[in-house]
């Protein structure tokens, strides 16, 4: 539910409206789209540095056992623990830097990439194999299994494991119940489903 701008100003006078909207993941009013979009691209770390101390208590009050995305980017001690499931983050396949969203990899091996690197993908016009010398043995990484997707600990479990839950959060989670672990979902396009 969007919070009215007047209420925002009363709650956090020391943080600019643009910083607050970015850091709190609030709905951005149309007249601020350009300013907020540019600021978030150019100075995301600075936004979090300026807004962190105001946003975190506000966030915890509304969503106990979780943290905003910028907390995960700049303050989290590390990624969340994988608990099981089948699928491979692209960083494990290609050795690139792991890209995370809220402590979980957000770039996974797709069926089309797997097909290319194992020589199964064909040219759309000629029908020739695009990588004919490669085989499954050259690229042994599994794609996400829709029946057993990768599962990660919940944000609340992560925060608890690292001693980062507040007493109020602990009380609320005990009363309302701890969230379930989270599964990775990958939306498949027609080309993915056909492979």
Buried (B, 14 or more C-beta within 10 A) or exposed (E): EEBEBEEBEEEBEEBBBBBBBBBBEBEBEEEBEEBBEEBBEEBBEEBBBBBBEBBBEBBBEEBBBBBBBBBBBEEBEEBBEBBEBBBBBBBBBEEEEEEBEBBBBEBBBBBBBBBBBBBBBBEEEEEEBBBEEBEEEEBEBEBBEEEEBBBBBBBBBBBBEEEBBBEEBBEBBEEEEEBEBBBBEBEBEEEBEEB
